[in-house]
Amino acid sequence: MGAAAHSRSRTVVEQPVERLAAQDQAIAGLEAVTVATLSITADPAAQRVALEGAGEVPAAGSLIYSPSTSELVVVATGLEEPPAGQEYRCWVELEGQRQSVGKMYFADELAYWVGDTPVVGAVPDGTTFGVSLVEVDGTGAPTDPVMIGQL
């Protein structure tokens, strides 16, 4: 087998391996969303917030959390993968200050974040939750939300 043929053969094998790795990552993320959602919804004190696209963004989603366990799940559709060097971050606004909740991940067309978020343990009615596109390194001023909702 010539060098060019060997190179093509290796590329053909690598592509399915990369796809399988991406699928495994998506499945693991969706499993985390499902397990956390089931856990949160078992809590009678669970809270849900509808998230709507802001401005020109055609996104929609929801956020559910348990004040007693601090577990929080955010899911959204309609967000495009962020450009290089940027990511979507979930936040909650308390006393006029945004507090970062976490980075959103993607599983095909579903954007999500799952995790413990102690700040949601005692948020009052009317609290604003949102998602913004930010620089990965955290520099720069807070950006306008691409999704927003209120408790």
C-alpha positions in Angstrom: 0.0 0.0 0.0 1.4 3.4 -1.0 1.8 6.3 1.4 -1.1 8.2 -0.1 -3.4 5.2 0.1 -2.4 4.5 3.7 -3.1 8.2 4.6 -6.6 8.0 3.0 -7.3 4.7 4.8 -6.3 6.2 8.2 -8.5 9.3 7.6 -11.5 7.1 6.7 -11.0 5.2 10.0 -10.5 8.3 12.1 -13.7 10.0 10.9 -16.0 7.2 12.3 -14.0 7.1 15.5 -14.4 10.9 16.0 -18.1 10.6 15.3 -18.5 7.8 17.8 -16.6 9.8 20.4 -18.9 12.8 19.7 -22.0 10.5 20.0 -20.7 9.0 23.3 -20.3 12.6 24.6 -23.8 13.6 23.5 -25.3 10.5 25.1 -23.5 11.1 28.4 -24.7 14.7 28.4 -28.3 13.7 27.7 -28.1 11.0 30.4 -27.0 13.7 32.9 -29.9 16.0 31.8 -32.4 13.1 32.2 -31.1 11.9 35.6 -31.0 15.4 37.0 -34.4 16.3 35.6 -36.0 13.2 37.2 -34.3 14.0 40.5 -35.4 17.6 40.5 -39.0 16.9 39.5 -39.3 14.5 42.4 -38.9 17.5 44.7 -42.2 19.1 45.5 -40.5 22.5 45.9 -38.9 22.3 42.4 -39.2 25.5 40.4 -39.4 25.9 36.6 -38.5 29.0 34.5 -39.4 29.3 30.8 -36.6 30.8 28.8 -37.3 32.8 25.7 -35.0 34.0 22.9 -34.1 37.6 23.2 -33.9 39.9 20.2 -33.3 38.1 16.9 -32.5 34.7 18.6 -35.2 32.1 17.8 -34.3 30.0 20.9 -36.6 28.5 23.5 -35.8 26.6 26.6 -36.5 26.0 30.2 -34.7 25.8 33.5 -35.7 23.6 36.4 -34.1 23.6 39.8 -34.5 22.3 43.3 -34.0 24.8 46.1 -33.3 22.0 48.6 -30.6 20.2 46.6 -29.3 23.1 44.5 -29.5 20.9 41.4 -30.2 22.9 38.2 -30.9 21.9 34.6 -31.1 24.3 31.7 -32.1 23.0 28.2 -32.6 25.1 25.0 -33.2 24.6 21.3 -32.6 27.2 18.6 -29.1 28.2 19.7 -26.3 27.9 17.1 -23.0 26.5 18.1 -20.9 29.5 19.4 -18.1 30.9 17.3 -14.5 29.9 18.2 -13.4 31.7 21.4 -16.9 32.1 22.7 -19.4 30.0 24.7 -22.9 30.3 26.1 -23.1 30.8 29.8 -26.1 30.5 32.1 -26.5 33.0 34.8 -28.8 34.2 37.6 -29.2 37.9 38.5 -29.3 38.6 42.2 -29.3 42.1 43.7 -28.5 43.5 40.2 -25.4 41.3 39.7 -25.2 38.3 37.4 -23.8 35.2 39.0 -22.4 32.6 36.6 -24.1 29.2 36.7 -22.2 27.3 34.0 -21.2 26.8 30.4 -23.8 25.3 28.1 -22.8 22.2 26.1 -24.3 20.9 22.9 -25.8 17.5 22.0 -26.8 18.0 18.3 -29.4 20.7 18.4 -29.9 20.7 22.2 -27.9 23.0 24.3 -27.8 22.1 28.0 -26.2 22.7 31.4 -26.5 20.4 34.5 -25.1 20.8 37.9 -25.2 21.9 41.5 -25.8 25.6 41.9 -25.9 26.7 45.5 -27.1 30.2 44.6 -30.5 28.9 43.7 -31.2 27.7 47.2 -33.0 30.9 48.1 -33.8 33.0 45.1 -36.9 35.2 45.4 -39.8 35.4 43.1 -39.0 37.7 40.1 -35.4 36.5 39.9 -34.1 36.8 36.4 -32.2 33.8 34.8 -30.5 34.1 31.4 -28.0 32.8 28.9 -25.4 35.0 27.2 -22.7 34.5 24.6 -19.4 35.4 26.2 -15.7 35.1 25.6 -14.3 31.8 26.8 -11.6 33.5 28.8 -14.1 35.5 30.7 -12.8 38.9 29.6 -15.1 41.6 28.5 -18.2 43.3 29.9 -21.4 41.2 30.5 -23.2 40.7 27.2 -26.9 41.0 26.4 -28.8 37.8 27.0 -29.7 35.6 24.1 -32.3 33.9 26.3 -34.0 35.2 29.4 -36.8 34.3 31.8 -38.1 35.1 35.3 -39.1 33.1 38.2 
